[in-house]
Amino acid sequence: MENAKKEQSTDTRNFIQKLFKMKTAQEKQAEKEKTPEYQAIDTSKMVLVIKEGRANAAQLEKAQKVARIVGTVITYVFLLFMSFIVLFPFYWMIITSLKSTTEIRSLHQTFFPTNVLWSNYITVFNSFDFLTYVGNTLVVGIISTIGTLITTIFAAFAFARLNFRGKNVIFAILLATMMIPGEMMVITNYITVARLPWFEFSTGKVVTGWLTYKDSVFASMIVPFWVSVFYIYLLRQNFKQIPNELYLAAKVDGKSDWQYLWKVMVPLAAPTLISIFILKLMGTWNSYVWPQLVTTNNEKWRLVTNALRGSFTTTAGEPQYGIQMAATILVTVPLLLLFIFFRKYIMRGVGRAGIKG
């Protein structure tokens, strides 16, 4: 018992001595830190740490700057390459329109014509009824575009705002038809138009007395394409972005669906309607298969793209590439200008339609 008490007192004494030593060491360290020499050493260490930090930050900033410069250079090189791929065919088309047939067929091609032949463009107007075909294209394009806008507005409004049985099913069926290639619809459209009581395709004669031959041909080119499922979908998505509270407020004010459509929805969807107008007009301008089929019996009412096919050949049947390219440029320039001046409306209209599903 006494031995146990002695061991316990010894352990307690040792523990107290350790605490005293630790406290003494801490006091000595505190006094040492107060000395000028220690503070100078500590300050120098801090300065070194700050300098190293600044050096690392400068290196990091330099690396980021180099990365930005390299990324910018790569981006511009890629854009220049893609611009070259897009623009070079147009440049080659322009210089080809200014060359003679002999120079075009030469094995040694140049990037600028040896003899500039502006006469190719004069020949287009003198030997080819260019303005007549352009006029036909404008008539068909404008009328078909206006008709497409009307059907698109009504259909999009019905699918976006009206509630009727089978709406979603009908809309799904319409979307499914977008997967059918347009070429597969040519025969169906031909049979449909051939059975309409205004034109006889087999004989090229007008059936209805109140239509002229020209009116019948134009109607046959326009009517089958007054409805576009893609444009209906595009405008319907835009209409669905308009808050339904506006529709309910209009109903409270006693407005009809007709008034709400033309006074609220159409003005708000103006960018999309402009883009539809431009895209449809460009599509009609470039159409070839259907107008070629409808105007088989009379080339006078063809569109400009159909009229250029097989034109400007020699008596031996050899194509005059320079004149053909000149005519192609005259056909392409209006579309390019139309897209350049209205591209922001096209991008805005398509972009807004893709926001809400």
Secondary structure, DSSP 8 states (H G I E B T S, - for coil): -HHHHHHHHHHHHHHHHHHHHHHHHHHHHHHHHTSHHHHHHHHHHHHHHHHHHHHHHHHHHHHHHHHHHHHHHHHHHHHHHHHHHHHHHHHHHHHHHTS-HHHHH-SS--SS-SS--THHHHHHHHHS-HHHHHHHHHHHHHHHHHHHHHHHHHHHHHHHT---TTHHHHHHHHHHHTTS-GGGGHHHHHHHHHTSTTEETTTTEE-STTS-HHHHHHHHHHGGGS--HHHHHHHHHHHHHS-HHHHHHHHHTT--HHHHIIIIIHHHTHHHHHHHHHHHHHHHHH--HHHHHHTSS-GGG--HHHHHTT-SB-TTS-B-HHHHHHHHHHHHHHHHHHHHHHHHHHHHHHHHHTT--
